[in-house]
Amino acid sequence: MRLPIYIPQLPGQKYSCHGCGSCCRDFTVQLTHADLQKLQEQGWKERLGQEYVVKFRGHSWLKQKDDGACVFLGDNGLCKVHAEFGLEAKPLACQFFPFMLSPNVRDTHIGISFACGSVMASKGAALESHRGDVRRMSELLPASAPMPVKLQDNLIASEAEVDMIETALDAWLSKKTISPSMRYQGLAWLITSLLQANLKNVRGEKLRQLLSTLTNAVEHELPLLDWPEPTPRAWKLLRQAVFTRIEDPKIGDLLKRGKVASVFGQWSRSRKWAAGKGITPQTLGFCSIDFDRFQSTTGVFANHIEGDLQIQKTPMHNASTHSLDAESSTAMLHQQDSAAMDNLLQRWIRATILGGRAWGSGLYGLSIDQGLGLILVNLLTALWLARFHAAGRGAQQASLMDLQVAVGRVDRTSGRAVWLATAGERLRVKWLSHSDSLRLLARALV
Ligand code: SF4
């Protein structure tokens, strides 16, 4: 029996493929047995005059060109398989992207990847309009045993409990009366509280009461808390988390360099990120800068002004009004960017939670508390990377473009990179939450 499809209610989120080809340049696609058979029947070896599959660590993958793009990406920026045989002729993973399916016991939640430029820019048709395609794709997957969602450790969450948590966090994220910095500091405090609580005795109605108390208290509680600077260890763990989310070598490079050189290169880059001194290792899409330059940037929402910015228009034109106009326009641009960045982060985190990518089958089978901890670390690494990207172009503060690069980069690995499912990553989240560093880092970064 097929599970019903659940598409989250996100009226501000749209998507249609605009054929930019960035997913074809960016991702390494693993092939299923059915994909291999389909491509073989289409006769691609003869058409391309070369092999299109590469074997790596016991799996088959689509071969990539020297620049990392898929072997099927044509000079016109379009997929040759799609152009020749249509959407359904493509490998499953290519058909699915940017949708991500997360089955649980009740339904299959539909998530979306912000590594897609159209999702990021919310460009295209309403998510609901893709229901038919998503249903068709879900039927191509082998039916798997329903995966129950765990609340904490091995405690199975009831459907009502999952709804309560989704609803409480979504209500906080969509709250219109709070500033962006309050929104993300509050989110860090809420998730840290869940990670620190022993939920064994807080089930059903008690959990509802706990969530309601926390979400009502957060605005009053935050100003009363101590806010020391995050410790050097907290920054170090965050930089390591950044490294694990941006390191995604191409199979062709790994094969060319060989196992020993690849492992050594990775180890050496990871040590440099952890040390946080000197010049940053080369990272695709980012300039190499001195780590100290990061310190000179301000928080992502540091210049946010509450309410609408009123620009006084005057018919007089003299030197002082010109400079006032220039200042006003800069402030206006900052304000517009700030609102757009808040909108992007809200859409991203809401779509992640409501789309089933924050725990369970959508996130390495993690329990709700562990999964939310990992998503919060994703958010912090995106804020860190946005500032890092801004520093690379000599700016003091991140703009919308910096944040888009950062979110796209972080979201492409979430739920996909196997190394984010390791015990080491879980320990990092645990240490950061139990030392209260998640909320301190959130404050320092926004
Ligand atoms: S990144 Fe998104 S818009 Fe671009 S080709 Fe891929 S699915 Fe289409």
Boltz pocket constraint, residues with backbone or C-beta under 6 A from the ligand:
constraints:
  - pocket:
      binder: B
      contacts: [[A, 16], [A, 17], [A, 18], [A, 19], [A, 20], [A, 21], [A, 22], [A, 23], [A, 24], [A, 97], [A, 98], [A, 115], [A, 116], [A, 117], [A, 118], [A, 119]]
      max_distance: 6.0
